[in-house]
């Protein structure tokens, strides 16, 4: 497996301000926002991956309450 195969696309949240970005999660568990080489707009470079489906379930729950 080459290095490109070990990377995965995800959604990441800035640990400082909570801004969300499309991101790459590398095999060494670092996360880098796509198109934001210097990190978040607030200046932070610490990100956490959003768990798969967590944002979708919140959105669907809100729709069913209408």
N, C-alpha and C positions, 0 to 999 in steps of 0.2 A: 504494500500500500504506500503510495507517495503522500507527501505532506498535504497536498490539496484535498485528498480524500478524507483526511483526518479532521478537517475543518467543517463546521456546520453553521448554517445561517440560523439566527435566532433574533429575538427582540430583547434588548437590554435596557435596563433602567439605570440612570445615573444614581449613585449612592448618596450624592450630596443634595441634588435638587429634584430628583425623580423624573427628569425628562426621559422620554422613550426614544430609542433609535433602533433601526435595522442594524444588525451587528454580525460579526463573525466570532464564533467561539473556537479557539484553537485547541489542538490536542493537549497542550500544556495548561489548559483551563483558563487562559487569559481571554479577555473579551475586548474587541475593538469595534467601535461603531463604524459602519460603512460610510465613507465620505467625510469623516471627522478625524483626520489624522492627529490633531492636537487634543482630542478628547471632547468633552461636553462644552456647550456654549457657556456654562458657568465656570469653566476652568478645571473641573475635576477630571481625573483620568481613571476613576474607580467605577466599575459597572458590574451589575448582577444580571444574569440571564433571567428572563421572565419564564416561569414554567409553562410548558405547552398547555394550551386550552384555558389557562386561568383568566385571561382577559375575555375570551370568547364566552365562557360560562357566565361571567358577570353581565355581558351585553345581552345574552339570551334571557337571563333571569329578569332583567329590566323590561325587556319587550313583553314578556308573558304577564307582567303586572298591569299592563295597559288595558 
